Amino acid sequence: MGDSERKEEKAELKILQYVMLVALFAAAFYLPRYAARMQVEEVLDYTNTQPSTQNGAKAQADGSAQEESAGTRGEGKGTIVLDSGHGGSDPGMIGVSGVREKTLNLIYAKKLAVLLEQEGYRVVMTRDSDEGLYDEGESNKKAQDMQRRCAIIEAEDPILTVSIHQNSYAQDSSVCGPQVFYYEHSAQGERLAKCIQDSMNTQLAIARPRVQKANATYYILKRSKGVTVIVECGFLTNPQEEALLQKEEYQDQAVRAVCDGILAYLEDTKAAPVS
């Protein structure tokens, strides 16, 4: 091989190396964004095939139901996402009487949705029936369920999100009372949590009132976009409170308190930036 041929080969090799570096850089930059976009699109494709007339994460069953829903769930003052924890094969905490957390979560979320809609807000529920947000053949249903909940929140871009749950503490059955969690790095989340916590403590006449609590590990707080809090309505490991949580009168009082806390937060932060 002559010198000219070697020089030509080296030049071609350098060009190939340059092209490969450019391709690697492009892949490193765009693939994460593409994956995130695909996850949102996957959720939207999934939810648009589900037969529901109330769930903002699912398509309407027929045209008449869709038209009716559009009238009652218009944009109004803004969108609020209500996330009813657990569902489907995931019962959540099971109380001392056998009541399942997933059932109570849905009851409370639906009642809260009615109140918020009456105030002029558009409400989107991540689920409105005893179903999880996962595919039946999925090996890790919990992970897929949580990812899809967060993707719904991202797609809706709400003014705030409230995830409804019931609490537990097996070490001491006397522990009771509502508890509101927020993401520790969100100032607005803390403000919303405080408004809801204070409202529940006052309106439910809690004997030993709690304060809002920061958390850095709960998936829905860490991974969801915007202002998100978790409302633990009470402890299913406390026999008295578990019975109370199942009474409709108490449920109505609790969701009224949560709603008033949300309204107080929104009134105080009309012009405040979301963090």
C-alpha positions as semicolon CSV with decimal commas, in nm:
position;residue;x (nm);y (nm);z (nm)
1;M;0,000;0,000;0,000
2;G;0,146;0,337;-0,099
3;D;0,173;0,650;0,115
4;S;-0,115;0,819;-0,066
5;E;-0,339;0,519;-0,006
6;R;-0,247;0,512;0,364
7;K;-0,321;0,883;0,397
8;E;-0,654;0,833;0,223
9;E;-0,740;0,541;0,453
10;K;-0,650;0,743;0,763
11;A;-0,861;1,031;0,642
12;E;-1,159;0,802;0,588
13;L;-1,109;0,650;0,934
14;K;-1,106;0,996;1,094
15;I;-1,428;1,086;0,914
16;L;-1,590;0,763;1,031
17;Q;-1,480;0,829;1,389
18;Y;-1,622;1,182;1,369
19;V;-1,955;1,056;1,237
20;M;-1,973;0,797;1,516
21;L;-1,903;1,063;1,782
22;V;-2,175;1,285;1,642
23;A;-2,419;0,993;1,639
24;L;-2,335;0,901;2,000
25;F;-2,381;1,261;2,112
26;A;-2,717;1,285;1,935
27;A;-2,833;0,958;2,091
28;A;-2,731;1,070;2,440
29;F;-2,918;1,399;2,396
30;Y;-3,239;1,287;2,227
31;L;-3,308;0,933;2,350
32;P;-3,407;1,032;2,709
33;R;-3,648;1,294;2,573
34;Y;-3,787;1,050;2,320
35;A;-3,838;0,788;2,593
36;A;-4,022;1,037;2,815
37;R;-4,242;1,141;2,526
38;M;-4,318;0,782;2,440
39;Q;-4,416;0,709;2,801
40;V;-4,672;0,989;2,795
41;E;-4,804;0,876;2,458
42;E;-4,825;0,518;2,587
43;V;-5,042;0,631;2,876
44;L;-5,265;0,838;2,653
45;D;-5,304;0,547;2,411
46;Y;-5,385;0,318;2,704
47;T;-5,636;0,549;2,869
48;N;-5,811;0,640;2,546
49;T;-5,916;0,276;2,505
50;Q;-6,076;0,248;2,850
51;P;-6,460;0,270;2,871
52;S;-6,524;0,542;3,129
53;T;-6,745;0,851;3,144
54;Q;-6,593;1,013;3,453
55;N;-6,220;0,945;3,444
56;G;-6,015;1,220;3,283
57;A;-5,749;0,959;3,210
58;K;-5,989;0,744;3,006
59;A;-6,200;0,799;2,696
60;Q;-6,572;0,855;2,708
61;A;-6,784;0,547;2,636
62;D;-7,011;0,719;2,384
63;G;-7,082;1,055;2,228
64;S;-7,365;1,153;2,461
65;A;-7,161;1,080;2,771
66;Q;-6,871;1,276;2,622
67;E;-7,091;1,576;2,549
68;E;-7,237;1,570;2,900
69;S;-6,895;1,539;3,057
70;A;-6,759;1,828;2,852
71;G;-7,036;2,048;2,987
72;T;-6,969;1,971;3,353
73;R;-6,591;1,938;3,334
74;G;-6,500;2,240;3,128
75;E;-6,178;2,430;3,183
76;G;-6,341;2,666;3,436
77;K;-6,087;2,796;3,686
78;G;-5,829;2,534;3,599
79;T;-5,763;2,162;3,616
80;I;-5,710;1,967;3,938
81;V;-5,598;1,604;3,928
82;L;-5,728;1,368;4,196
83;D;-5,528;1,050;4,231
84;S;-5,712;0,768;4,407
85;G;-5,437;0,547;4,541
86;H;-5,407;0,173;4,466
87;G;-5,680;-0,018;4,277
88;G;-5,724;-0,342;4,089
89;S;-5,495;-0,614;4,220
90;D;-5,338;-0,367;4,463
91;P;-5,573;-0,328;4,764
92;G;-5,345;-0,100;4,961
93;M;-5,382;-0,127;5,338
94;I;-5,647;-0,368;5,467
95;G;-5,817;-0,243;5,784
96;V;-5,890;-0,434;6,101
97;S;-6,247;-0,494;5,984
98;G;-6,138;-0,601;5,636
99;V;-6,211;-0,276;5,452
100;R;-5,965;-0,213;5,171
101;E;-5,783;0,113;5,133
102;K;-5,839;0,122;4,757
103;T;-6,216;0,126;4,816
104;L;-6,209;0,415;5,061
105;N;-5,964;0,612;4,847
106;L;-6,203;0,602;4,554
107;I;-6,501;0,703;4,768
108;Y;-6,317;1,005;4,908
109;A;-6,177;1,107;4,569
110;K;-6,518;1,097;4,402
111;K;-6,677;1,301;4,678
112;L;-6,396;1,557;4,660
113;A;-6,434;1,577;4,282
114;V;-6,798;1,678;4,318
115;L;-6,712;1,962;4,556
116;L;-6,430;2,095;4,340
117;E;-6,645;2,086;4,028
118;Q;-6,911;2,283;4,212
119;E;-6,643;2,545;4,275
120;G;-6,579;2,571;3,900
121;Y;-6,269;2,355;3,862
122;R;-6,216;2,087;3,601
123;V;-6,138;1,761;3,779
124;V;-5,937;1,476;3,630
125;M;-5,924;1,145;3,816
126;T;-5,645;0,898;3,752
127;R;-5,901;0,623;3,812
128;D;-6,275;0,624;3,875
129;S;-6,332;0,251;3,925
130;D;-6,164;-0,045;4,094
131;E;-5,893;-0,070;3,831
132;G;-5,521;-0,022;3,833
133;L;-5,338;0,162;3,557
134;Y;-5,145;-0,138;3,433
135;D;-5,161;-0,407;3,166
136;E;-5,265;-0,749;3,292
137;G;-4,961;-0,915;3,138
138;E;-4,717;-0,666;3,290
139;S;-4,457;-0,829;3,517
140;N;-4,425;-0,522;3,741
141;K;-4,777;-0,387;3,764
142;K;-4,703;-0,147;4,051
143;A;-4,423;0,027;3,864
144;Q;-4,631;0,063;3,548
145;D;-4,929;0,185;3,750
146;M;-4,726;0,461;3,917
147;Q;-4,556;0,564;3,594
148;R;-4,892;0,601;3,423
149;R;-5,034;0,808;3,707
150;C;-4,740;1,047;3,681
151;A;-4,771;1,060;3,302
152;I;-5,139;1,155;3,333
153;I;-5,046;1,437;3,567
154;E;-4,779;1,557;3,326
155;A;-5,016;1,544;3,029
156;E;-5,292;1,735;3,213
157;D;-5,055;1,999;3,356
158;P;-5,292;2,076;3,648
159;I;-5,276;2,366;3,889
160;L;-5,236;2,104;4,163
161;T;-5,268;1,732;4,231
162;V;-5,407;1,560;4,540
163;S;-5,342;1,190;4,594
164;I;-5,591;1,029;4,834
165;H;-5,479;0,750;5,068
166;Q;-5,545;0,588;5,406
167;N;-5,267;0,551;5,662
168;S;-5,141;0,266;5,880
169;Y;-4,909;0,210;6,175
170;A;-4,893;-0,151;6,285
171;Q;-4,669;-0,082;6,583
172;D;-4,933;0,121;6,768
173;S;-5,305;0,089;6,695
174;S;-5,382;0,404;6,896
175;V;-5,217;0,629;6,637
176;C;-5,481;0,823;6,447
177;G;-5,562;1,143;6,261
178;P;-5,521;1,281;5,908
179;Q;-5,173;1,350;5,773
180;V;-5,075;1,549;5,463
181;F;-4,741;1,493;5,288
182;Y;-4,559;1,716;5,042
183;Y;-4,236;1,689;4,842
184;E;-3,961;1,835;5,058
185;H;-3,818;2,049;4,778
186;S;-4,151;2,214;4,688
187;A;-4,236;2,537;4,870
188;Q;-4,576;2,549;4,702
189;G;-4,636;2,186;4,792
190;E;-4,568;2,272;5,155
191;R;-4,813;2,562;5,141
192;L;-5,085;2,345;4,992
193;A;-5,019;2,069;5,246
194;K;-5,039;2,316;5,534
195;C;-5,368;2,461;5,411
196;I;-5,525;2,114;5,383
197;Q;-5,374;1,990;5,712
198;D;-5,495;2,293;5,906
199;S;-5,841;2,269;5,752
200;M;-5,877;1,900;5,838
201;N;-5,745;1,949;6,190
202;T;-5,995;2,227;6,254
203;Q;-6,306;2,101;6,078
204;L;-6,269;1,742;6,198
205;A;-6,186;1,857;6,553
206;I;-5,876;1,638;6,571
207;A;-5,777;1,584;6,937
208;R;-5,406;1,551;6,860
209;P;-5,359;1,756;6,542
210;R;-5,067;1,680;6,315
211;V;-4,865;1,917;6,099
212;Q;-4,788;1,877;5,730
213;K;-4,490;1,650;5,672
214;A;-4,209;1,665;5,414
215;N;-4,112;1,356;5,217
216;A;-3,844;1,292;4,956
217;T;-3,912;0,931;4,859
218;Y;-4,283;0,884;4,781
219;Y;-4,301;0,817;4,407
220;I;-4,603;1,034;4,330
221;L;-4,445;1,332;4,509
222;K;-4,097;1,287;4,367
223;R;-4,187;1,205;4,008
224;S;-4,502;1,403;3,932
225;K;-4,491;1,750;3,778
226;G;-4,623;2,058;3,952
227;V;-4,770;2,094;4,301
228;T;-4,863;1,756;4,448
229;V;-4,961;1,642;4,796
230;I;-5,071;1,314;4,950
231;V;-5,367;1,325;5,188
232;E;-5,378;1,033;5,430
233;C;-5,735;1,061;5,558
234;G;-5,683;0,844;5,867
235;F;-5,538;0,523;6,008
236;L;-5,694;0,190;5,916
237;T;-5,488;0,029;6,193
238;N;-5,689;0,222;6,451
239;P;-6,023;0,038;6,505
240;Q;-6,216;0,352;6,604
241;E;-6,084;0,563;6,320
242;E;-6,125;0,281;6,068
243;A;-6,495;0,263;6,159
244;L;-6,523;0,642;6,138
245;L;-6,361;0,653;5,795
246;Q;-6,636;0,427;5,661
247;K;-6,921;0,650;5,778
248;E;-7,065;0,868;5,505
249;E;-7,116;1,165;5,737
250;Y;-6,748;1,165;5,831
251;Q;-6,644;1,115;5,469
252;D;-6,845;1,422;5,370
253;Q;-6,688;1,626;5,651
254;A;-6,338;1,511;5,558
255;V;-6,364;1,594;5,187
256;R;-6,525;1,928;5,271
257;A;-6,222;2,005;5,485
258;V;-5,983;1,899;5,207
259;C;-6,173;2,107;4,954
260;D;-6,169;2,415;5,180
261;G;-5,796;2,369;5,230
262;I;-5,742;2,356;4,854
263;L;-5,954;2,669;4,805
264;A;-5,761;2,853;5,076
265;Y;-5,434;2,766;4,906
266;L;-5,557;2,879;4,564
267;E;-5,692;3,203;4,706
268;D;-5,356;3,278;4,870
269;T;-5,148;3,189;4,564
270;K;-5,340;3,327;4,269
271;A;-5,040;3,517;4,141
272;A;-4,770;3,297;4,294
273;P;-4,540;3,089;4,068
274;V;-4,558;2,711;4,090
275;S;-4,242;2,546;4,225
